[in-house]
Amino acid sequence: MRNKFGAGFSKNKFHASKVVYQGIEFDSTYERDRYIYLIDLQKQGLISNLHLKNGFMLIPKATKIIPIHLKTKTKFVERVVEQEASYHNDFTYMENGKYICEEFKSVMTSKLPDYILRRKLMVRKIYEHNEKKHGQWVFREVVYHRKTKIIITDK
């Protein structure tokens, strides 16, 4: 896909270009660099089981049963009222016996209302999971600001 400037990939509204590295498409060069850093940590044995783009269901789909009247009988059909709300994080890995669900964002995208709501729902889901003692999960938000600083926050 070419943009109007003739580059290989088009830019999104935050001027981040999609990047392909070893056959994997990343949303930005910063995200790709974070992946390379995590791969290095995995080679050193500091983390394990690194996965990309895992999906989590935050809210299940809402359905209702409606009757359809046919000539000789009534048939009941399930219809979807609302689709499910899901969350796809950037990286998931194990660190010190805990599963880390990591989201890599810029300062601008970390303040978007849609992301904030999904982050809150995801943190709530993790807290509920941890209370049931099914293993410890941590939501880690990594916010970068123009390569000068990276802020890592565990929730």
N, CA, C and O of each residue as an XYZ file, in Angstrom:
620
protein
N       0.849     -1.181      0.000
C       0.000      0.000      0.000
C       0.894      1.244      0.000
O       1.791      1.371      0.833
N       0.644      2.143     -0.926
C       1.478      3.335     -1.037
C       0.667      4.562     -0.635
O      -0.518      4.671     -0.949
N       1.320      5.470      0.055
C       0.647      6.715      0.388
C       0.925      7.748     -0.690
O       1.590      7.431     -1.677
N       0.435      8.980     -0.534
C       0.573      9.979     -1.588
C       2.015     10.441     -1.799
O       2.320     11.085     -2.804
N       2.904     10.114     -0.854
C       4.302     10.493     -0.990
C       5.146      9.380     -1.599
O       6.350      9.546     -1.791
N       4.509      8.230     -1.909
C       5.211      7.147     -2.557
C       5.910      6.201     -1.601
O       6.632      5.310     -2.048
N       5.719      6.364     -0.294
C       6.364      5.473      0.672
C       5.663      4.122      0.664
O       4.558      3.983      0.139
N       6.321      3.128      1.254
C       5.799      1.764      1.238
C       4.507      1.578      1.999
O       3.631      0.849      1.533
N       4.349      2.212      3.160
C       3.141      2.070      3.959
C       2.568      3.443      4.244
O       3.302      4.428      4.326
N       1.267      3.506      4.394
C       0.648      4.790      4.707
C       0.769      5.080      6.202
O       0.910      4.167      7.016
N       0.712      6.349      6.541
C       0.816      6.753      7.930
C      -0.578      6.857      8.528
O      -1.559      7.103      7.825
N      -0.645      6.663      9.860
C      -1.926      6.820     10.528
C      -2.082      8.261     10.973
O      -1.236      9.102     10.665
N      -3.161      8.558     11.699
C      -3.433      9.944     12.071
C      -2.419     10.513     13.049
O      -2.367     11.728     13.235
N      -1.607      9.662     13.683
C      -0.577     10.134     14.599
C       0.798     10.122     13.924
O       1.820     10.239     14.599
N       0.825      9.982     12.600
C       2.034     10.024     11.784
C       3.002      8.874     12.079
O       4.210      9.020     11.895
N       2.486      7.751     12.527
C       3.323      6.570     12.740
C       3.160      5.652     11.531
O       2.037      5.333     11.138
N       4.256      5.235     10.953
C       4.221      4.338      9.805
C       4.271      2.898     10.263
O       4.997      2.559     11.197
N       3.497      2.049      9.601
C       3.568      0.621      9.885
C       4.915      0.106      9.382
O       5.425      0.550      8.353
N       5.478     -0.844     10.134
C       6.799     -1.368      9.836
C       6.726     -2.885      9.850
O       6.070     -3.470     10.712
N       7.396     -3.526      8.899
C       7.470     -4.988      8.867
C       8.876     -5.403      9.270
O       9.865     -4.927      8.713
N       8.946     -6.304     10.253
C      10.229     -6.817     10.736
C      10.107     -8.323     10.869
O       9.271     -8.807     11.633
N      10.916     -9.068     10.149
C      10.904    -10.536     10.140
C       9.496    -11.088      9.867
O       9.070    -12.067     10.480
N       8.795    -10.447      8.945
C       7.463    -10.895      8.552
C       6.353    -10.498      9.506
O       5.207    -10.902      9.306
N       6.652     -9.721     10.535
C       5.665     -9.284     11.520
C       5.405     -7.798     11.301
O       6.346     -7.008     11.219
N       4.131     -7.414     11.206
C       3.797     -6.012     11.002
C       3.588     -5.317     12.345
O       2.818     -5.792     13.179
N       4.261     -4.211     12.551
C       4.153     -3.409     13.771
C       3.525     -2.066     13.431
O       3.633     -1.591     12.301
N       2.865     -1.454     14.418
C       2.188     -0.177     14.196
C       3.157      0.995     14.092
O       2.804      2.032     13.530
N       4.362      0.853     14.617
C       5.340      1.944     14.550
C       6.750      1.379     14.687
O       6.932      0.220     15.059
N       7.739      2.206     14.383
C       9.124      1.779     14.564
C       9.455      1.630     16.043
O      10.284      0.799     16.415
N       8.808      2.434     16.892
C       9.043      2.332     18.334
C       8.553      0.981     18.868
O       9.207      0.354     19.702
N       7.398      0.549     18.373
C       6.867     -0.756     18.797
C       7.784     -1.882     18.317
O       8.028     -2.844     19.046
N       8.286     -1.759     17.097
C       9.234     -2.746     16.591
C      10.493     -2.777     17.447
O      11.003     -3.852     17.762
N      10.998     -1.605     17.825
C      12.194     -1.539     18.663
C      11.948     -2.157     20.032
O      12.838     -2.798     20.591
N      10.749     -1.971     20.577
C      10.406     -2.594     21.864
C      10.391     -4.118     21.718
O      10.847     -4.833     22.611
N       9.868     -4.612     20.594
C       9.858     -6.054     20.332
C      11.287     -6.596     20.274
O      11.571     -7.644     20.854
N      12.176     -5.903     19.591
C      13.575     -6.333     19.499
C      14.202     -6.360     20.891
O      14.960     -7.275     21.212
N      13.889     -5.357     21.719
C      14.388     -5.304     23.095
C      13.869     -6.494     23.913
O      14.624     -7.110     24.665
N      12.572     -6.814     23.761
C      12.000     -7.949     24.496
C      12.579     -9.279     24.011
O      12.790    -10.185     24.817
N      12.838     -9.408     22.719
C      13.492    -10.605     22.187
C      14.872    -10.765     22.826
O      15.269    -11.875     23.181
N      15.595     -9.668     22.970
C      16.907     -9.695     23.606
C      16.795    -10.137     25.072
O      17.608    -10.931     25.545
N      15.784     -9.619     25.790
C      15.562    -10.045     27.179
C      15.244    -11.541     27.258
O      15.665    -12.228     28.188
N      14.496    -12.032     26.268
C      14.161    -13.452     26.248
C      15.408    -14.297     25.993
O      15.557    -15.365     26.587
N      16.299    -13.841     25.124
C      17.550    -14.558     24.864
C      18.436    -14.594     26.105
O      19.165    -15.561     26.323
N      18.371    -13.529     26.925
C      19.144    -13.473     28.166
C      18.509    -14.303     29.280
O      19.134    -14.522     30.318
N      17.276    -14.767     29.077
C      16.589    -15.564     30.086
C      15.862    -14.747     31.141
O      15.428    -15.296     32.153
N      15.722    -13.444     30.921
C      15.035    -12.599     31.896
C      13.520    -12.664     31.764
O      12.804    -12.463     32.745
N      13.021    -12.947     30.546
C      11.593    -13.175     30.313
C      11.451    -14.436     29.471
O      12.428    -14.930     28.908
N      10.220    -14.957     29.390
C       9.974    -16.139     28.564
C       8.569    -16.066     27.974
O       7.765    -15.219     28.364
N       8.285    -16.957     27.037
C       6.968    -17.080     26.400
C       6.457    -15.772     25.807
O       5.306    -15.402     26.038
N       7.278    -15.080     25.059
C       6.886    -13.822     24.443
C       5.900    -14.083     23.309
O       6.172    -14.872     22.404
N       4.747    -13.407     23.372
C       3.715    -13.508     22.327
C       3.301    -12.104     21.907
O       3.398    -11.155     22.685
N       2.839    -11.988     20.664
C       2.382    -10.711     20.127
C       0.878    -10.724     19.926
O       0.296    -11.752     19.579
N       0.253     -9.574     20.147
C      -1.150     -9.325     19.796
C      -2.108    -10.393     20.313
O      -2.838    -11.003     19.531
N      -2.111    -10.619     21.612
C      -3.095    -11.525     22.203
C      -4.408    -10.792     22.395
O      -4.425     -9.613     22.748
N      -5.511    -11.496     22.161
C      -6.832    -10.897     22.316
C      -7.502    -11.361     23.605
O      -7.395    -12.524     23.996
N      -8.186    -10.443     24.249
C      -8.935    -10.731     25.465
C     -10.351    -10.206     25.292
O     -10.541     -9.086     24.818
N     -11.348    -11.002     25.670
C     -12.734    -10.563     25.607
C     -13.039     -9.785     26.881
O     -12.947    -10.327     27.983
N     -13.399     -8.521     26.731
C     -13.721     -7.693     27.883
C     -15.198     -7.771     28.234
O     -15.560     -7.923     29.401
N     -16.049     -7.667     27.223
C     -17.499     -7.741     27.416
C     -18.038     -8.712     26.376
O     -17.798     -8.530     25.182
N     -18.773     -9.753     26.813
C     -19.294    -10.705     25.826
C     -20.393    -10.070     24.968
O     -20.985     -9.054     25.332
N     -20.644    -10.702     23.822
C     -21.693    -10.175     22.953
C     -23.053    -10.342     23.627
O     -23.275    -11.280     24.392
N     -23.953     -9.414     23.325
C     -25.310     -9.462     23.873
C     -26.240    -10.014     22.801
O     -26.251     -9.543     21.664
N     -27.018    -11.020     23.183
C     -27.957    -11.626     22.241
C     -29.352    -11.655     22.839
O     -29.530    -11.540     24.051
N     -30.326    -11.808     21.974
C     -31.700    -12.005     22.439
C     -32.374    -13.019     21.523
O     -32.009    -13.174     20.358
N     -33.349    -13.693     22.072
C     -34.112    -14.690     21.319
C     -35.388    -14.008     20.811
O     -36.150    -13.430     21.586
N     -35.602    -14.088     19.499
C     -36.812    -13.490     18.932
C     -37.617    -14.579     18.225
O     -37.050    -15.481     17.608
N     -38.925    -14.486     18.320
C     -39.749    -15.476     17.613
C     -39.969    -15.069     16.158
O     -40.186    -13.896     15.853
N     -39.911    -16.046     15.278
C     -40.238    -15.832     13.867
C     -41.430    -16.735     13.571
O     -41.355    -17.958     13.683
N     -42.527    -16.094     13.190
C     -43.765    -16.835     12.941
C     -43.790    -17.340     11.500
O     -43.818    -16.559     10.549
N     -43.778    -18.650     11.365
C     -43.879    -19.281     10.052
C     -45.329    -19.686      9.814
O     -46.177    -19.432     10.669
N     -45.635    -20.301      8.690
C     -47.018    -20.693      8.386
C     -47.568    -21.691      9.387
O     -48.712    -21.574      9.826
N     -46.741    -22.687      9.753
C     -47.256    -23.758     10.600
C     -46.716    -23.751     12.018
O     -47.250    -24.441     12.886
N     -45.668    -22.982     12.266
C     -45.078    -22.993     13.607
C     -44.337    -21.682     13.874
O     -44.186    -20.829     13.000
N     -43.893    -21.566     15.099
C     -43.086    -20.418     15.499
C     -41.666    -20.906     15.741
O     -41.443    -21.859     16.488
N     -40.727    -20.253     15.113
C     -39.309    -20.617     15.241
C     -38.615    -19.524     16.050
O     -38.840    -18.335     15.823
N     -37.763    -19.939     17.001
C     -37.044    -18.982     17.828
C     -35.594    -18.883     17.345
O     -34.906    -19.893     17.192
N     -35.152    -17.661     17.111
C     -33.830    -17.409     16.552
C     -33.075    -16.465     17.487
O     -33.635    -15.510     18.027
N     -31.773    -16.766     17.662
C     -30.931    -15.906     18.486
C     -30.314    -14.818     17.605
O     -29.689    -15.120     16.589
N     -30.491    -13.555     17.995
C     -29.951    -12.426     17.257
C     -28.957    -11.670     18.135
O     -29.160    -11.537     19.342
N     -27.892    -11.181     17.526
C     -26.887    -10.406     18.246
C     -27.366     -8.957     18.343
O     -27.651     -8.314     17.333
N     -27.449     -8.459     19.577
C     -27.853     -7.078     19.810
C     -26.621     -6.171     19.809
O     -26.630     -5.107     19.191
N     -25.565     -6.596     20.502
C     -24.299     -5.858     20.556
C     -23.148     -6.837     20.376
O     -23.167     -7.927     20.948
N     -22.157     -6.464     19.595
C     -20.973     -7.292     19.423
C     -20.116     -7.252     20.686
O     -20.239     -6.333     21.496
N     -19.256     -8.241     20.848
C     -18.376     -8.254     22.015
C     -17.335     -7.145     21.927
O     -16.959     -6.702     20.841
N     -16.881     -6.707     23.101
C     -15.791     -5.731     23.164
C     -14.542     -6.505     23.540
O     -14.506     -7.182     24.567
N     -13.520     -6.402     22.707
C     -12.292     -7.138     22.977
C     -11.112     -6.175     23.055
O     -11.193     -5.016     22.647
N     -10.038     -6.688     23.584
C      -8.831     -5.896     23.767
C      -7.656     -6.709     23.237
O      -7.498     -7.874     23.600
N      -6.838     -6.111     22.390
C      -5.663     -6.784     21.838
C      -4.430     -6.013     22.294
O      -4.181     -4.889     21.856
N      -3.666     -6.640     23.180
C      -2.462     -5.982     23.680
C      -1.298     -6.187     22.711
O      -1.398     -6.971     21.768
N      -0.210     -5.485     22.949
C       0.936     -5.580     22.052
C       1.799     -6.800     22.356
O       2.155     -7.545     21.444
N       2.141     -7.013     23.628
C       3.038     -8.106     24.004
C       2.525     -8.794     25.267
O       1.958     -8.153     26.152
N       2.733    -10.096     25.334
C       2.455    -10.870     26.540
C       3.657    -11.764     26.776
O       4.151    -12.411     25.853
N       4.131    -11.801     28.030
C       5.288    -12.635     28.352
C       5.315    -12.929     29.847
O       4.583    -12.318     30.626
N       6.171    -13.876     30.238
C       6.345    -14.224     31.649
C       7.604    -13.554     32.162
O       8.649    -13.567     31.511
N       7.478    -12.958     33.369
C       8.613    -12.317     34.011
C       8.503    -12.558     35.514
O       7.522    -12.158     36.141
N       9.494    -13.199     36.079
C       9.520    -13.510     37.519
C       8.262    -14.246     37.989
O       7.735    -13.953     39.062
N       7.790    -15.186     37.198
C       6.631    -15.990     37.575
C       5.291    -15.314     37.371
O       4.264    -15.876     37.750
N       5.266    -14.129     36.787
C       4.024    -13.404     36.525
C       3.843    -13.216     35.028
O       4.811    -13.030     34.290
N       2.585    -13.268     34.587
C       2.273    -12.975     33.200
C       2.157    -11.463     33.053
O       1.413    -10.813     33.786
N       2.891    -10.918     32.110
C       2.865     -9.480     31.859
C       2.081     -9.231     30.578
O       2.409     -9.775     29.523
N       1.055     -8.415     30.676
C       0.246     -7.991     29.528
C       0.683     -6.560     29.238
O       0.291     -5.634     29.949
N       1.492     -6.376     28.199
C       2.115     -5.070     27.956
C       1.473     -4.344     26.790
O       1.210     -4.924     25.737
N       1.228     -3.068     27.003
C       0.708     -2.190     25.965
C       1.730     -1.082     25.735
O       2.169     -0.429     26.681
N       2.105     -0.875     24.480
C       3.124      0.103     24.119
C       2.437      1.258     23.402
O       1.863      1.067     22.330
N       2.490      2.464     23.988
C       1.767      3.612     23.450
C       2.640      4.853     23.420
O       3.629      4.959     24.145
N       2.251      5.794     22.561
C       2.863      7.122     22.598
C       2.090      7.954     23.619
O       1.033      7.537     24.094
N       2.613      9.116     23.949
C       1.938      9.988     24.911
C       0.550     10.370     24.392
O      -0.411     10.402     25.160
N       0.443     10.659     23.090
C      -0.847     11.064     22.529
C      -1.870      9.937     22.574
O      -3.003     10.148     23.008
N      -1.487      8.750     22.135
C      -2.458      7.658     22.097
C      -2.795      7.127     23.481
O      -3.851      6.519     23.657
N      -1.938      7.335     24.460
C      -2.245      6.876     25.809
C      -3.316      7.723     26.477
O      -3.842      7.348     27.524
N      -3.644      8.874     25.872
C      -4.663      9.767     26.439
C      -5.999      9.696     25.705
O      -6.927     10.425     26.055
N      -6.114      8.842     24.706
C      -7.368      8.725     23.970
C      -8.452      8.092     24.848
O      -8.179      7.109     25.537
N      -9.677      8.632     24.837
C     -10.747      8.099     25.700
C     -11.045      6.620     25.444
O     -11.306      5.869     26.384
N     -11.008      6.199     24.175
C     -11.283      4.796     23.857
C     -10.240      3.875     24.489
O     -10.582      2.834     25.052
N      -8.979      4.258     24.395
C      -7.922      3.445     24.988
C      -8.025      3.432     26.510
O      -7.853      2.383     27.130
N      -8.301      4.574     27.115
C      -8.407      4.649     28.575
C      -9.516      3.728     29.080
O      -9.335      3.030     30.078
N     -10.659      3.722     28.400
C     -11.757      2.847     28.812
C     -11.377      1.376     28.675
O     -11.622      0.588     29.588
N     -10.785      1.002     27.551
C     -10.376     -0.397     27.361
C      -9.292     -0.802     28.358
O      -9.283     -1.934     28.843
N      -8.380      0.120     28.663
C      -7.352     -0.167     29.658
C      -7.979     -0.417     31.023
O      -7.588     -1.352     31.722
N      -8.939      0.401     31.406
C      -9.620      0.224     32.694
C     -10.355     -1.109     32.754
O     -10.314     -1.798     33.774
N     -11.026     -1.472     31.666
C     -11.722     -2.752     31.634
C     -10.740     -3.918     31.704
O     -11.008     -4.926     32.358
N      -9.603     -3.774     31.026
C      -8.596     -4.830     31.047
C      -7.972     -4.963     32.434
O      -7.767     -6.079     32.910
N      -7.667     -3.848     33.085
C      -7.097     -3.896     34.445
C      -8.096     -4.533     35.399
O      -7.708     -5.312     36.270
N      -9.367     -4.214     35.247
C     -10.398     -4.833     36.098
C     -10.456     -6.344     35.883
O     -10.566     -7.112     36.838
N     -10.381     -6.762     34.616
C     -10.403     -8.193     34.305
C      -9.189     -8.897     34.932
O      -9.313    -10.009     35.446
N      -8.034     -8.258     34.889
C      -6.825     -8.834     35.486
C      -6.976     -8.930     37.002
O      -6.603     -9.946     37.589
N      -7.519     -7.888     37.653
C      -7.719     -7.924     39.103
C      -8.658     -9.070     39.488
O      -8.400     -9.787     40.455
N      -9.744     -9.243     38.735
C     -10.678    -10.340     39.011
C      -9.991    -11.686     38.848
O     -10.204    -12.593     39.653
N      -9.175    -11.823     37.821
C      -8.437    -13.067     37.581
C      -7.474    -13.354     38.734
O      -7.387    -14.489     39.204
N      -6.753    -12.333     39.187
C      -5.779    -12.510     40.265
C      -6.446    -12.849     41.593
O      -5.870    -13.585     42.395
N      -7.650    -12.328     41.845
C      -8.365    -12.637     43.079
C      -8.764    -14.106     43.143
O      -8.867    -14.674     44.231
N      -8.989    -14.727     41.984
C      -9.359    -16.150     41.941
C      -8.152    -17.060     42.078
O      -8.298    -18.283     42.073
N      -6.951    -16.481     42.201
C      -5.702    -17.232     42.396
C      -5.405    -18.189     41.240
O      -4.952    -19.312     41.462
N      -5.663    -17.742     40.000
C      -5.362    -18.551     38.815
C      -3.997    -18.216     38.244
O      -3.720    -18.538     37.088
N      -3.151    -17.587     39.013
C      -1.861    -17.109     38.512
C      -1.875    -15.594     38.507
O      -2.933    -14.978     38.382
N      -0.729    -15.006     38.638
C      -0.637    -13.561     38.726
C      -0.426    -12.929     37.353
O       0.494    -13.301     36.624
N      -1.284    -11.974     37.007
C      -1.160    -11.196     35.793
C      -0.886     -9.751     36.179
O      -1.355     -9.279     37.215
N      -0.136     -9.057     35.355
C       0.165     -7.642     35.565
C      -0.072     -6.922     34.249
O       0.367     -7.384     33.195
N      -0.770     -5.781     34.306
C      -0.931     -4.941     33.127
C       0.189     -3.907     33.152
O       0.300     -3.123     34.094
N       1.008     -3.911     32.121
C       2.138     -2.994     32.051
C       1.925     -2.048     30.874
O       1.735     -2.476     29.735
N       1.959     -0.765     31.174
C       1.805      0.247     30.142
C       3.161      0.920     29.931
O       3.750      1.465     30.865
N       3.639      0.873     28.704
C       4.907      1.500     28.350
C       4.575      2.677     27.445
O       4.069      2.498     26.337
N       4.867      3.892     27.929
C       4.575      5.114     27.175
C       5.902      5.745     26.771
O       6.763      6.001     27.613
N       6.054      5.989     25.487
C       7.287      6.605     25.015
C       7.020      8.034     24.567
O       5.909      8.378     24.164
N       8.047      8.852     24.642
C       7.956     10.244     24.224
C       9.183     10.588     23.391
O      10.231     10.929     23.938
N       9.058     10.501     22.079
C      10.093     10.899     21.115
C      11.473     10.342     21.427
O      12.460     11.074     21.358
N      11.559      9.100     21.758
C      12.818      8.393     22.006
C      13.603      8.940     23.206
O      14.613      8.347     23.587
N      13.176     10.035     23.801
C      13.964     10.610     24.892
C      13.682      9.936     26.219
O      14.583      9.810     27.048
N      12.451      9.501     26.438
C      12.171      8.817     27.688
C      11.054      7.802     27.498
O      10.166      7.973     26.663
N      11.123      6.762     28.281
C      10.094      5.726     28.294
C       9.610      5.610     29.726
O      10.413      5.487     30.651
N       8.292      5.647     29.911
C       7.700      5.526     31.234
C       7.010      4.171     31.305
O       6.126      3.879     30.500
N       7.411      3.343     32.269
C       6.826      2.016     32.440
C       6.023      2.027     33.730
O       6.543      2.340     34.800
N       4.722      1.672     33.608
C       3.826      1.667     34.756
C       3.135      0.318     34.840
O       2.520     -0.133     33.874
N       3.237     -0.329     36.006
C       2.499     -1.564     36.248
C       1.215     -1.231     36.987
O       1.227     -0.459     37.945
N       0.125     -1.803     36.548
C      -1.170     -1.553     37.196
C      -1.702     -2.837     37.783
O      -2.782     -2.845     38.374
